[in-house]
Amino acid sequence: MSSPGTTDSLDLFVTHRSLLFTVAYEMLGSAADAEDVVQEAWLRWSGLEAGARAEVRDPRAYFVRIVTRQALNRLRTLSRRREEYVGEWLPEPLLTVPDVAEDVELAESVSIAMLTVLESLTPVERAVFVLREVFDAPYQEIAQAVDKSTAAVRQISSRARSHVAARRPRMQVDRSEAQAVVERFLAAVTTGDVQGLMDVLAPDVVLVADGGGIANAVRVPVYGAKKVINLLRPFPKVALNPKIELLWLNGAPGIRIDDELGGPSLISVVVEDGRIARIFAMRNPHKLGGVAAETELAR
């Protein structure tokens, strides 16, 4: 039986769990690794003596610091693995509730598009950017989490912010508008409607697919509406008994396709000016565990 102190500690951790998962996920781009990091943080917290836990004046900052350090350690290992990854690497998608989209900053920060941009940062730059720009953590608190001076963290934050600003997609799109565009895209794909695809895709659309060498997927990005349409047009003829579902992925409208021949696919898009500018197709089955149930995210 747990002692009262242990129960209080568990309740305190549970209160912050969604926040901690979100921090870890944005740093790692992997739901499975984020869960592991949160579990490691819990084990560390629960292993402290009751007196030591009582001395923690700001549990939220303490938990975030522990999660950040654990995620940094794991991110360095993951970065080496991703250099050897077969084809393009995309983040693990999450099934989220529609309400996530109402927090515009949170929805953008966990979008597949933004997580892909964050992959271009160094581990420390990514940690600093996430903690500062998404969670508005004080520089001094971030410095403690990443073992840098406050002055160094300010410089890293400025560099990371400039880097991301130059690459981030323009995603200020009304939720209902984005959903309508996704529905038009899906209708065109499933019927092989070339004109419909031309109308819904931006001329400079880019498609990125992640099969990890396991599922069939293009291994390099496909640029331009003409090439993307040529890739998508055969779908009605080659798909075998496809089951198609509209759902919310990473705070935005997405698509799930289960094809008896081709396997499962999760599709996330970036909508700009009423058209689709980016298509992300996650096909590696090892990355699709995060859509078994809705994930609670928090800032």
Secondary structure by P-SEA (a helix, b strand, c coil): cccaaaaaaaaaaaaaaaaaaaaaaaacccaaaaaaaaaaaaaaaaaccaaaaaacccaaaaaaaaaaaaaaaaaaaaaaaaaaccccccccccccccccccaaaaaaaacaaaaaaaccccaaaaaaaaacccccccaaaaaaaacccaaaaaaaaaaaaaaaaaccccccccaaaaaaaaaaaaaaaaaccaaaaaaacccbbbbbbbccccccccccccccaaaaaaaaccccccccbbbbbbbbcccccbbbbbcccccbbbbbbbbccccccbbbbbccccccccccbbbbbcc
